[in-house]
Amino acid sequence: MKSEGRGERPEIHLVGGTRPEAVKLAPVASAMARRGRLRPVIVASGQHPLLFEQALTAFDQRPEIRLDVERRTGSQAELLGHTVNALDAVFADRRPAAVVVQGDTTTTLAGALAAFWRRIPVVHLEAGLRSHDLAAPFPEEGNRRLVGQISALHLAPTARAAANLADEGIAGPDVLVVGNTSVDAVLDVAAKAAPFSDPRLDALAARARSGRSRLVLVTAHRREAWGRPLDEVLVAVRTLVATHRDIEVVLPAHPNPAVREQVDRALGDVERALVTDPLPYPDLARLLGLATLVLSDSGGIQEEAPSFGVPVLVLRDVTERGEAVEAGCALLVGTDRERVLATAHHLLTDEAARVAMTSRGNPFGDGRAGERTEHAVAWLLGLDGRRPAELVSSAVEPVA
């Protein structure tokens, strides 16, 4: 079925392939379905097929189109080439009215290129994030900049992101600040009462809720952290558990066998340190809501944790989400063990300092970014004459 010339709702393709993309596209698909003037079609690129679809199930969604992308070498070039070809065939057949891509992945770049070459408007969700360092994060920083050059509509999560675009000559009515849909997603999922997929997490959560322990969530997944940087973090975590007898650590390990072995070797025998497989998104969202402190190199967690009043120690030297650092709800600590340990120890022993970090709410949005994105796409296509206000995102108070 084609989307042109049939008097039907315009078909909007939401292209994703990784778990973060699923999480951030889901609120947009939901908003489009609720409003009823656009027909969202989720397209799974095949980059991380299992993780993408598992994340969508948290929102009662699934892909309508699944690409069969051949992977032999695992290289970025191979993935990009196969994905562009597969998406080009889909766009040629379906002729969507617009294509929404999210963030900075290889799937994002492939979706933008394939749509641009077919003269289909590209909508870039989470536009304008910049670390100003092409080497970190790599290759994501380059992907963001490339997609920005061919997008018809730039949906920035914050005013700072919009300013980054303006600095590059991308400004005007096609740049809108809508907030980050990750806030919509995490508030939605965390509000649902459901058991954890791992019974050990249910027991741990019960202890945290009752005050018998404090939860510290640790995630370290970025490739640049593998090897010695991760070892530094793991030694700091091991020392932290030994120093603070009331904390419990949960660390969802990266599925790479060498990384998992590295984590198990460092923490496998540590009491009150639970190493798990990668967690389903609902589990991670609920753990965030229970945590006292988070140590993470994840961009998504930097956006989500402030909604729960949880400070984040960012295990990176630079971040493209500087709003969290500027608002005080995140601190850049890198992977040096002494710095990680000293900063975590300070926040675990000084309650006032910890609470002060998140007292200003979440700088990334108020949980309505999906609605604003739907409005923006309808405006782009001439279905709504009201141009969305440029600065419409506001912080929300931490969730109790």
C-alpha positions as CSV (number, residue, x, y, z in Angstrom):
1,M,0.0,0.0,0.0
2,K,1.4,3.4,-1.0
3,S,0.7,6.6,1.0
4,E,0.1,8.9,-1.9
5,G,-3.1,9.6,-3.8
6,R,-5.4,7.4,-1.8
7,G,-7.0,10.0,0.5
8,E,-5.6,8.2,3.5
9,R,-3.6,9.6,6.5
10,P,-0.1,10.4,5.4
11,E,2.3,7.5,6.2
12,I,5.2,8.5,8.4
13,H,8.1,6.1,8.6
14,L,9.9,6.0,12.0
15,V,13.2,4.3,11.3
16,G,15.2,2.7,14.1
17,G,17.5,-0.2,14.9
18,T,18.8,0.1,18.4
19,R,17.2,0.0,21.8
20,P,17.6,3.8,22.5
21,E,16.0,4.5,19.1
22,A,13.0,2.3,20.0
23,V,12.6,4.0,23.3
24,K,12.7,7.5,21.8
25,L,10.6,6.7,18.8
26,A,7.8,4.9,20.7
27,P,6.3,8.1,22.2
28,V,6.2,9.7,18.8
29,A,4.4,6.7,17.3
30,S,2.0,6.7,20.2
31,A,1.3,10.5,19.9
32,M,0.6,10.1,16.1
33,A,-1.7,7.2,16.7
34,R,-3.7,9.1,19.4
35,R,-4.0,12.3,17.3
36,G,-5.2,10.3,14.2
37,R,-4.0,12.6,11.4
38,L,-0.7,10.8,10.6
39,R,-0.2,7.0,10.3
40,P,3.0,6.0,12.0
41,V,4.9,3.1,10.5
42,I,7.8,1.7,12.6
43,V,10.6,0.4,10.4
44,A,13.2,-1.9,12.1
45,S,16.5,-1.6,10.3
46,G,18.0,-4.8,11.6
47,Q,20.9,-3.1,13.3
48,H,20.1,-4.7,16.7
49,P,16.9,-6.5,15.9
50,L,16.2,-8.3,19.2
51,L,17.0,-5.4,21.4
52,F,15.0,-3.0,19.2
53,E,11.8,-5.2,19.3
54,Q,12.2,-6.0,23.0
55,A,12.2,-2.3,23.8
56,L,9.1,-1.6,21.7
57,T,7.1,-4.2,23.6
58,A,7.4,-2.0,26.7
59,F,5.1,0.4,24.8
60,D,2.9,-2.3,23.3
61,Q,4.3,-1.6,19.9
62,R,6.1,-3.6,17.2
63,P,7.6,-2.9,13.8
64,E,5.3,-2.9,10.8
65,I,8.3,-3.3,8.5
66,R,11.4,-5.4,9.3
67,L,14.5,-5.2,7.1
68,D,16.6,-8.3,6.5
69,V,20.1,-6.8,6.6
70,E,23.0,-9.1,5.9
71,R,25.9,-8.8,8.4
72,R,29.2,-10.6,7.7
73,T,32.1,-8.4,8.8
74,G,30.2,-6.3,11.3
75,S,31.7,-3.1,9.9
76,Q,30.1,0.3,9.8
77,A,30.5,0.4,6.0
78,E,28.8,-2.9,5.5
79,L,25.9,-2.0,7.8
80,L,25.4,1.4,6.2
81,G,25.5,0.0,2.7
82,H,23.0,-2.8,3.2
83,T,20.7,-0.6,5.3
84,V,20.6,2.2,2.7
85,N,19.8,-0.3,-0.1
86,A,17.0,-2.0,2.0
87,L,15.5,1.3,3.0
88,D,15.6,2.7,-0.5
89,A,13.5,-0.2,-1.7
90,V,10.9,0.4,1.1
91,F,10.7,4.1,0.4
92,A,10.4,3.5,-3.4
93,D,7.5,1.1,-2.7
94,R,5.6,2.9,0.1
95,R,6.5,6.6,-0.6
96,P,6.1,7.8,2.9
97,A,5.2,11.5,3.4
98,A,8.1,11.9,5.7
99,V,10.8,9.8,7.4
100,V,11.7,10.3,11.1
101,V,15.2,9.3,12.2
102,Q,16.4,9.6,15.8
103,G,19.8,10.5,17.2
104,D,23.1,9.4,15.9
105,T,23.3,5.7,14.9
106,T,24.3,4.1,11.6
107,T,20.6,3.4,11.1
108,T,19.9,7.1,11.6
109,L,22.4,8.1,8.9
110,A,21.1,5.3,6.5
111,G,17.5,6.4,7.0
112,A,18.3,10.0,6.3
113,L,20.4,9.3,3.2
114,A,17.8,7.0,1.7
115,A,15.0,9.4,2.3
116,F,17.0,12.4,1.1
117,W,17.9,10.7,-2.2
118,R,14.2,9.9,-2.7
119,R,13.3,13.5,-2.0
120,I,11.3,12.5,1.1
121,P,11.5,15.1,3.9
122,V,13.8,13.9,6.7
123,V,12.7,14.8,10.3
124,H,15.7,14.6,12.7
125,L,14.5,13.8,16.2
126,E,17.0,14.8,18.9
127,A,18.8,17.1,16.5
128,G,21.6,19.4,17.5
129,L,23.5,17.4,20.2
130,R,27.2,18.1,19.9
131,S,30.3,17.0,21.8
132,H,32.3,19.2,19.4
133,D,34.8,16.3,19.2
134,L,34.5,14.0,16.1
135,A,36.5,11.3,18.0
136,A,34.1,11.1,21.0
137,P,31.6,9.7,20.7
138,F,32.7,8.0,17.6
139,P,31.2,7.6,15.0
140,E,28.0,9.2,16.5
141,E,29.2,12.8,16.5
142,G,29.9,12.6,12.8
143,N,26.6,10.9,12.1
144,R,24.7,13.7,13.9
145,R,26.4,16.4,11.8
146,L,25.9,14.6,8.6
147,V,22.2,14.1,9.2
148,G,21.8,17.7,10.1
149,Q,22.9,18.8,6.7
150,I,20.1,16.9,4.9
151,S,17.1,17.2,7.3
152,A,14.0,19.2,6.4
153,L,12.9,19.5,10.1
154,H,15.3,19.6,13.1
155,L,13.6,18.7,16.4
156,A,16.0,19.8,19.1
157,P,15.6,18.5,22.6
158,T,16.8,21.7,24.3
159,A,17.5,25.4,23.5
160,R,21.3,24.5,23.7
161,A,20.9,21.9,21.0
162,A,19.1,24.5,18.8
163,A,21.9,26.9,19.5
164,N,24.4,24.3,18.3
165,L,22.6,24.1,15.0
166,A,22.5,27.8,14.7
167,D,26.2,27.9,15.2
168,E,26.5,25.7,12.1
169,G,24.2,27.8,10.0
170,I,21.1,25.7,10.6
171,A,18.4,28.0,11.9
172,G,15.0,29.4,11.1
173,P,11.4,28.0,11.2
174,D,12.5,24.4,10.5
175,V,14.4,24.2,13.9
176,L,12.1,23.6,16.8
177,V,12.7,22.8,20.4
178,V,10.4,20.0,21.5
179,G,12.1,18.3,24.5
180,N,13.5,14.8,24.6
181,T,11.1,11.9,24.1
182,S,13.3,9.8,26.4
183,V,11.6,11.7,29.3
184,D,8.1,10.7,27.9
185,A,9.2,7.1,27.7
186,V,10.8,6.7,31.1
187,L,8.0,8.3,32.9
188,D,5.4,6.2,31.1
189,V,7.2,2.9,31.7
190,A,8.2,3.5,35.3
191,A,4.6,4.3,36.2
192,K,3.5,0.8,35.3
193,A,3.5,-1.7,38.1
194,A,5.1,-4.9,36.9
195,P,7.6,-7.4,38.3
196,F,11.2,-7.4,37.2
197,S,12.2,-10.0,34.6
198,D,14.9,-11.2,37.1
199,P,13.5,-12.3,40.5
200,R,16.8,-11.1,42.1
201,L,15.9,-7.6,41.2
202,D,12.5,-7.8,42.8
203,A,14.2,-8.7,46.1
204,L,16.7,-5.9,45.7
205,A,14.0,-3.4,44.9
206,A,12.1,-4.4,48.0
207,R,15.1,-3.7,50.1
208,A,15.7,-0.4,48.5
209,R,12.0,0.7,48.9
210,S,12.1,-0.3,52.6
211,G,15.3,1.6,53.3
212,R,17.3,-1.5,54.2
213,S,19.7,-0.7,51.4
214,R,20.6,2.0,48.8
215,L,20.8,1.2,45.2
216,V,23.7,2.3,43.0
217,L,23.1,1.6,39.2
218,V,26.2,1.3,37.0
219,T,26.3,1.0,33.2
220,A,29.4,1.2,31.1
221,H,28.8,0.2,27.5
222,R,30.7,2.5,25.2
223,R,33.5,0.9,23.2
224,E,36.0,3.6,24.2
225,A,35.6,2.4,27.8
226,W,36.5,-1.3,27.1
227,G,39.7,-2.5,28.5
228,R,41.7,-0.4,31.0
229,P,39.1,2.4,31.4
230,L,36.4,-0.2,32.4
231,D,38.9,-1.8,34.8
232,E,39.4,1.6,36.5
233,V,35.6,1.9,36.9
234,L,35.2,-1.6,38.2
235,V,37.9,-1.2,40.8
236,A,36.2,2.0,42.0
237,V,32.9,0.2,42.2
238,R,34.4,-2.7,44.1
239,T,36.0,-0.3,46.6
240,L,32.7,1.6,46.9
241,V,30.8,-1.5,47.9
242,A,33.4,-2.4,50.5
243,T,33.4,1.2,52.0
244,H,29.6,1.6,52.2
245,R,28.0,-1.4,53.8
246,D,24.4,-0.2,53.0
247,I,24.7,0.0,49.2
248,E,23.9,-2.6,46.6
249,V,25.2,-2.3,43.1
250,V,23.4,-3.5,39.9
251,L,25.6,-3.6,36.8
252,P,23.9,-4.8,33.5
253,A,26.9,-6.0,31.5
254,H,27.5,-5.5,27.8
255,P,26.8,-8.7,25.8
256,N,30.3,-8.7,24.3
257,P,31.9,-11.9,25.8
258,A,35.2,-10.2,26.5
259,V,33.5,-7.3,28.3
260,R,31.3,-9.7,30.3
261,E,34.4,-11.7,31.4
262,Q,36.1,-8.5,32.4
263,V,33.1,-7.5,34.6
264,D,32.6,-10.9,36.1
265,R,36.3,-11.1,37.0
266,A,36.1,-7.8,38.8
267,L,32.7,-8.1,40.6
268,G,31.7,-11.7,40.3
269,D,32.7,-12.5,43.9
270,V,31.7,-9.2,45.4
271,E,28.8,-9.4,47.9
272,R,26.1,-6.8,47.2
273,A,27.2,-6.4,43.6
274,L,24.8,-8.0,41.1
275,V,26.0,-8.4,37.5
276,T,23.2,-9.1,35.1
277,D,22.6,-9.6,31.4
278,P,21.5,-6.5,29.5
279,L,18.1,-5.5,31.1
280,P,14.8,-5.0,29.3
281,Y,14.0,-1.3,29.2
282,P,11.2,-1.5,31.8
283,D,13.6,-3.1,34.3
284,L,16.1,-0.3,33.7
285,A,13.5,2.4,34.1
286,R,12.2,1.0,37.4
287,L,15.7,0.7,38.7
288,L,16.4,4.3,37.9
289,G,13.4,5.2,39.9
290,L,14.8,3.4,42.9
291,A,18.4,4.4,42.6
292,T,20.3,6.7,45.0
293,L,23.1,7.2,42.6
294,V,24.0,6.3,39.0
295,L,27.4,5.8,37.4
296,S,27.0,5.6,33.6
297,D,28.4,6.4,30.2
298,S,24.9,6.2,28.7
299,G,23.5,9.3,27.0
300,G,19.9,8.1,27.6
301,I,20.5,7.7,31.3
302,Q,21.8,11.3,31.5
303,E,18.4,12.4,30.1
304,E,16.2,10.1,32.2
305,A,17.7,10.1,35.7
306,P,16.9,13.7,36.6
307,S,13.2,13.0,36.3
308,F,13.6,10.7,39.4
309,G,15.8,13.0,41.3
310,V,18.9,10.7,40.8
311,P,22.3,12.3,40.2
312,V,24.5,10.8,37.5
313,L,28.3,10.5,37.5
314,V,29.1,10.5,33.8
315,L,31.9,8.0,33.0
316,R,33.1,10.0,30.1
317,D,35.5,12.9,29.5
318,V,33.0,14.8,27.2
319,T,29.3,14.7,26.8
320,E,27.0,15.9,24.1
321,R,24.3,16.4,26.8
322,G,25.9,19.3,28.5
323,E,22.6,20.5,29.8
324,A,22.7,17.9,32.5
325,V,26.1,19.1,33.6
326,E,25.1,22.8,33.5
327,A,21.9,22.1,35.4
328,G,24.0,20.3,38.1
329,C,22.2,17.0,37.8
330,A,25.3,15.2,36.3
331,L,29.0,15.4,36.8
332,L,31.7,14.5,34.3
333,V,34.1,12.2,36.1
334,G,35.7,10.2,33.3
335,T,37.0,6.7,34.2
336,D,39.9,7.5,36.6
337,R,39.3,5.3,39.6
338,E,40.2,7.9,42.2
339,R,38.0,10.6,40.8
340,V,35.0,8.2,40.4
341,L,35.5,6.8,43.9
342,A,35.9,10.2,45.6
343,T,32.9,11.8,43.8
344,A,30.6,8.8,44.5
345,H,31.8,8.7,48.1
346,H,31.0,12.4,48.6
347,L,27.5,12.0,47.3
348,L,26.8,8.9,49.3
349,T,27.8,10.6,52.5
350,D,26.5,14.1,51.9
351,E,22.7,13.8,51.5
352,A,22.3,17.6,51.0
353,A,24.8,17.6,48.2
354,R,23.1,14.7,46.5
355,V,19.6,16.2,46.7
356,A,20.9,19.6,45.6
357,M,22.1,18.1,42.3
358,T,18.6,17.4,41.1
359,S,16.5,20.0,42.8
360,R,16.1,22.0,39.5
361,G,14.3,19.2,37.8
362,N,15.0,17.7,34.4
363,P,16.5,20.0,31.8
364,F,15.5,17.6,29.0
365,G,11.7,18.0,29.1
366,D,8.4,17.6,30.7
367,G,7.1,14.4,29.2
368,R,5.2,15.9,26.2
369,A,7.9,15.8,23.5
370,G,6.0,13.1,21.6
371,E,3.0,15.4,21.3
372,R,5.1,18.3,20.1
373,T,6.8,16.1,17.5
374,E,3.5,15.0,16.1
375,H,2.4,18.6,15.9
376,A,5.7,19.6,14.2
377,V,5.4,16.8,11.5
378,A,1.8,17.8,10.8
379,W,2.9,21.4,10.4
380,L,5.7,20.4,8.1
381,L,3.2,18.6,5.9
382,G,0.7,21.4,5.9
383,L,-1.9,19.6,8.0
384,D,-1.7,22.1,10.9
385,G,-1.3,25.9,10.2
386,R,-0.1,26.5,13.8
387,R,3.7,26.5,13.8
388,P,4.8,25.0,17.1
389,A,6.4,27.5,19.5
390,E,10.2,27.5,19.3
391,L,10.9,27.2,23.0
392,V,8.2,24.9,24.3
393,S,10.0,22.4,26.5
394,S,10.1,22.9,30.2
395,A,11.6,21.0,33.1
396,V,9.6,18.8,35.3
397,E,9.9,18.2,39.0
398,P,11.5,15.0,40.1
399,V,9.1,12.1,40.4
400,A,8.5,11.0,44.0
